[in-house]
Amino acid sequence: MILRALHLLAAVVWAGGMISFTLVIMPALRQGLSPPQRQEWIRIIGRRYRVVGWGSIVILIVTGSLMAWNQGVVWDSGFGRVLSLKLALVGVMLVLTSLHDFVLGPRAARTENLRGVVLWLARVNLLVVIAIILCGVWLAGV
C-alpha cells in the first residue's frame, strides 16, 4: 500500500510537472517575456524542476521495482507483457529525458537552431510518459 502510494505520488509529480510546463508555463512565458527573458526563466525553472523530476524518477524506479518483486511477476502472463511494455517505455523516457536535460537542452540555450528540436523532444517525451501512465492503469486492472 505504501509503495503504491509513493509510486503514484512520484508519477503525479513527474507527469504533472511536465504537463504544467508544456500547457501553462511555456505559453505564459511566450506571451509575456522577450526571448532573452524567456530563456532565463526557462533555465531557472528547468534547473529547479530537474532536481524534482529526477528525484521522482528515482522514486518511481525503486518503488516500481519493489512492487514488481513483491508481486512475483510471471513474465509470460498478461501482467508480465504489459509490465515489459511499460519498462521498455521507461527506458525510452530515460533516454529522452537525459538527452533533453543534459545534452540538447543546455546546448539549445546557446544555439537558436536547437530550440525547436528540444521542444519536439519534450513533446515526444510527454507522450511516452502518458503511455507509461496508461500502462500503469492497465496493470492496476490486470
Buried (B, 14 or more C-beta within 10 A) or exposed (E): EEBEEBBBBBBEBBBEBBEEBBEEBBEEBEEEBEEEEBBBBBEEBBEEBBEEBBEBBEBBBBBBEEBBEEEEBEEEEEBBEBBBBBBEBBEBBBEBBEBBBEEBBBBBBEEEEBBEBBBEBBEBBBEBBBBBBBBBEBBEEE
